[in-house]
Amino acid sequence: AGNAELSSVHIGSGLTSIAEKAFLNCFMLREVEIPAQVVSIGNKAFEKSGLVSVTFAPNSMLNTIGAGAFCECKISEITIPSSVVVIDGDEVMGGAFESNSLNQVTFQENSELYTIGVRAFFGCPFQTITLPQKLNSIGKMAFAATGLETVNVPASVTTLGKGVFAYCSYLTDINIEQGNTVYHDLDGIVYTLDNVTICAFPAGKNIDTYSLESTVRTIQ
């Protein structure tokens, strides 16, 4: 951590985890390939490094990307291995990819992703994202302040954190896939199935007035 002169790194094939803060503040580091055997990337592992490119070796076994792991880097696009189950985040340590230059996020086919944590992609400029079909939980502010214009939430999602799409000024519709057992959308606005709680209202929706359903008791 904190090596301002480190400009390249080769991670050996024997390594199975990258420690917390391992390359924190390595400003000159521009690219890295994560070997297939690595199963976890620790919290803040590459935070505030100079990374513009992160790739994962074929047949990656990566399971967890820690909170703040790539926070405040300059990565423009990334493909998340299908093996990843958790993209973590924390209100103190930040989200895994918070405040990056990400214009494109791709999840490999047959993704096992289950959890997208707090602030995971906060402040990234991407306009579209296709969320995996096994996704269960999206944490607080996970996609806040992104460039999203529309988003489809899979039927598998049972938890949406507060402000998950807050400050997305171009977002006009949040669509919940049919068959979801907790949420649905009414004209792109997310309600609980019983219409008691409004869970997400797209900031870019071009309407002057909006009438709540008469059953609403809580705005999340």
QUIUR-V803749 format. One record per pair of residues at least 24 apart in sequence whose C-alpha atoms are under 7 Angstrom apart, sorted by the first residue. I is the first residue (numbers start at 1). J is the second residue. D is the distance in Angstrom with one decimal. If there is no record, write none. Layout:
[[I | J | D] [I | J | D]]
//
This chain:
[[1 | 25 | 6.3] [1 | 26 | 6.5] [2 | 26 | 5.3] [4 | 28 | 6.2] [11 | 35 | 6.9] [13 | 37 | 6.5] [17 | 41 | 5.9] [18 | 42 | 5.7] [18 | 45 | 6.9] [19 | 45 | 6.3] [20 | 44 | 5.8] [20 | 45 | 4.9] [21 | 45 | 4.0] [21 | 46 | 6.5] [22 | 46 | 6.8] [23 | 49 | 6.9] [24 | 48 | 6.1] [24 | 49 | 6.0] [25 | 49 | 4.8] [26 | 50 | 6.6] [33 | 57 | 6.7] [36 | 60 | 3.9] [36 | 61 | 5.6] [37 | 61 | 5.8] [38 | 62 | 5.6] [39 | 63 | 5.1] [39 | 64 | 6.6] [40 | 64 | 4.8] [40 | 65 | 6.1] [41 | 65 | 5.0] [41 | 66 | 5.7] [41 | 69 | 6.8] [42 | 66 | 4.8] [42 | 69 | 6.3] [43 | 67 | 4.7] [43 | 68 | 5.5] [43 | 69 | 5.0] [44 | 68 | 4.5] [44 | 69 | 4.0] [44 | 70 | 6.6] [45 | 69 | 4.8] [45 | 70 | 6.9] [46 | 70 | 5.1] [47 | 71 | 4.8] [47 | 72 | 6.1] [47 | 73 | 6.5] [48 | 72 | 5.0] [48 | 73 | 5.3] [49 | 73 | 5.7] [50 | 74 | 6.5] [51 | 75 | 6.1] [52 | 76 | 6.5] [54 | 78 | 6.7] [65 | 96 | 6.6] [66 | 96 | 5.9] [67 | 93 | 6.1] [67 | 94 | 5.9] [67 | 95 | 5.1] [67 | 96 | 4.6] [68 | 93 | 5.5] [68 | 94 | 4.7] [68 | 95 | 4.7] [68 | 96 | 4.2] [68 | 97 | 6.6] [68 | 98 | 6.9] [69 | 96 | 4.8] [69 | 97 | 6.9] [70 | 96 | 5.5] [70 | 97 | 5.1] [71 | 95 | 6.4] [71 | 96 | 5.8] [71 | 97 | 4.9] [71 | 98 | 4.8] [71 | 99 | 6.1] [71 | 100 | 6.6] [72 | 98 | 6.2] [72 | 99 | 4.9] [72 | 100 | 5.4] [73 | 100 | 5.3] [74 | 100 | 5.3] [74 | 101 | 5.1] [75 | 100 | 5.9] [75 | 101 | 5.4] [75 | 102 | 5.7] [76 | 101 | 4.8] [76 | 102 | 4.1] [76 | 103 | 5.5] [76 | 104 | 6.8] [77 | 102 | 5.1] [77 | 103 | 5.8] [77 | 104 | 4.7] [77 | 105 | 5.9] [78 | 104 | 6.5] [78 | 105 | 5.2] [78 | 106 | 6.3] [79 | 105 | 6.0] [79 | 106 | 4.6] [79 | 107 | 5.7] [79 | 108 | 6.7] [80 | 106 | 6.1] [80 | 107 | 4.9] [80 | 108 | 6.1] [81 | 107 | 6.5] [81 | 108 | 5.6] [82 | 107 | 6.6] [82 | 108 | 5.0] [82 | 109 | 6.3] [82 | 110 | 6.0] [82 | 111 | 4.0] [82 | 112 | 5.8] [83 | 111 | 6.4] [83 | 112 | 5.7] [84 | 112 | 6.1] [84 | 113 | 5.5] [85 | 112 | 5.4] [85 | 113 | 4.0] [85 | 114 | 5.1] [85 | 115 | 6.4] [86 | 113 | 6.1] [86 | 114 | 6.1] [86 | 115 | 4.9] [86 | 116 | 6.2] [87 | 115 | 6.2] [87 | 116 | 5.0] [87 | 117 | 5.9] [87 | 120 | 6.8] [88 | 116 | 6.1] [88 | 117 | 4.4] [88 | 118 | 6.8] [88 | 120 | 6.3] [89 | 117 | 4.5] [89 | 118 | 4.4] [89 | 119 | 5.7] [89 | 120 | 5.3] [90 | 118 | 5.3] [90 | 119 | 6.9] [91 | 118 | 6.6] [94 | 119 | 6.3] [95 | 119 | 4.4] [95 | 120 | 3.8] [95 | 121 | 6.3] [95 | 122 | 7.0] [96 | 120 | 4.9] [96 | 121 | 7.0] [97 | 121 | 5.1] [98 | 122 | 4.7] [98 | 123 | 6.2] [98 | 124 | 6.8] [99 | 123 | 4.8] [99 | 124 | 5.6] [100 | 124 | 5.4] [101 | 125 | 6.4] [102 | 126 | 5.9] [105 | 129 | 6.4] [107 | 132 | 6.9] [117 | 142 | 6.3] [118 | 142 | 5.1] [119 | 143 | 6.6] [122 | 146 | 6.3] [139 | 164 | 6.6] [140 | 164 | 5.1] [141 | 165 | 6.3] [141 | 166 | 6.6] [144 | 168 | 6.0] [150 | 174 | 6.0] [151 | 175 | 6.1] [152 | 176 | 5.9] [152 | 177 | 6.7] [153 | 177 | 6.0] [155 | 179 | 5.4] [155 | 180 | 4.0] [156 | 180 | 6.3] [158 | 182 | 5.7] [162 | 220 | 6.2] [165 | 200 | 7.0] [167 | 203 | 6.4] [168 | 203 | 5.8] [168 | 204 | 6.9] [169 | 203 | 5.1] [169 | 204 | 4.7] [170 | 203 | 7.0] [170 | 204 | 4.6] [171 | 202 | 5.4] [171 | 203 | 5.9] [171 | 204 | 4.6] [171 | 205 | 6.7] [172 | 202 | 5.4] [172 | 203 | 6.9] [172 | 204 | 4.8] [172 | 205 | 4.3] [173 | 202 | 6.0] [174 | 202 | 6.7]]
//
